[in-house]
Amino acid sequence: MKAVGVVVEYNPFHNGHLFHLQAAKKKADADIVIAVMSGNFLQRGEPALVSKWYRTKMALLNGVDLVFELPYQFAVQQAETFANGAVSILAAAGCEFLCFGSESGDISSFLETIEYLNGQKEAFAANIKHYIHKGVSYPKALALSYQKLTGSDQFLDLSQPNNILGFQYIKAIKEQKSRMKPLTIKRKNAGYHDEHFSSETIASATSIRKAIFSPEETDISKYVPQPTKQLLAQYYEQYGCFHHWERYWDFLQYRLIQSDPEDLKEIYEAEEGLENRLISAATESNHFHEFMQAIKTKRYTWTRLQRLCVHILTNAKKDRMKPTARASYLRLLGMTTAGQTYLNQMKKNFSLPLVSKASSFKGNEIDLDIKAARIYAMGLPEPYKVQLLKQEFQQPPIYVEQKR
């Protein structure tokens, strides 16, 4: 069976994701789609709207056949580390293709850009260092360095978020010497960060989440498949809320107020000088958004600071967050009938151990996943908190039977 891999968060699964899935399967002429999906905390340093189990079910009901979890150690990270972990999982699971959405839509522009930058490594690194010393954020330094080197429109636009991720996927494929072939699909209509509905049927996950939390009760039905709408309603009915940062603010504030500056220096992504600013802002802020506005600087992006907040919340220290270029296991979250058939045929060839339950595998990476799942559950009121805490150990992979 031929498999195409996708890297996803599905926060939540929407019509743009459905288009990407269908186009990826067609472009690769694949029998099944394998998704590597972030767990309960996401790349931009946010708690997922609903748990990874519900998002897994959304994926399976909308066309994905196998869902593997991207470990916390890779999921809550900058683009390069995120991509390395995702690529290693899809390669280990036997994917022949990796298909990603991009603003470019042209795979040749990615390949040409990577080839060009491979011949300019020293100059590229020197430019990045130069701009960082001038006080700009790392992503901005990266974009400025790239722009200075290329100076023309013939190369990829690396100011666009999905182009950046796609660039890192292909770079990881090459560095890991994977046989996977990269493919890209041009994003339709909505941009990654769009906060408003600008199309009849396609909207960004950002705008959908904004509508969900809006007091005006905006209808999202046109922008998500029916299974997503049903599962979102079911989650709210089961747990009484959706997850967002304000539900974790009390825990983060406590962690900061009770910490010594020296303790915070040990947290992953904390840089010297930030610890006193964080503690001071925590004592003066009434909610998370106010806190973020207080700590935001020109040097540190909102996303970078949100990721740091997640690491503080989970107490992810530098000595434990030492991500390698590759994951060490395949955590199976869910499968369809076709996905199960693929597993039965191919799992003996997987280059990483297959994990069906968290309790059956030991290691630093999965310990971080378990801790993150426990912290995520703390955002729910009782008795739902305990239900979700137990689910991490008790939940077998979700199975969705396909009609023949």
LINGI-V11709 format. One line per field, one symbol per residue. ss: DSSP state (~ for helix, > for strand, _ for the rest). A space follows every 10 residues. Layout:
ss: ???
This chain:
ss: __>>>>>>__ ____~~~~~~ ~~~~~~~~__ _>>>>>>>__ >_____>___ _~~~~~~~~~ ~____>>>>> _~~~~___~~ ~~~~~~~~~~ ~~____>>>> >>____~~~~ ~~~~~~~~__ ~~~~~~~~~~ ~~~____~~~ ~~~~~~~~~~ __________ ~~~~~~~~~~ ~~~~~_____ >>>>>>____ __________ ____~~~~~~ ~~~_______ ~~~__~~~~~ ~~~~~~~~~_ ____~~~~~~ ~~~~~~~___ ~~~~__>___ ___~~~~~~~ ~~~~___~~~ ~~~~~_____ _~~~~~~~~~ ~~~~__>___ ________>> >>>>>>~~~~ ~~~~~~~~~_ __>>>__~~~ ___~~~~~~~ ~~~~~~~___ ___~~~~~~~ ~~~~___>>> ____
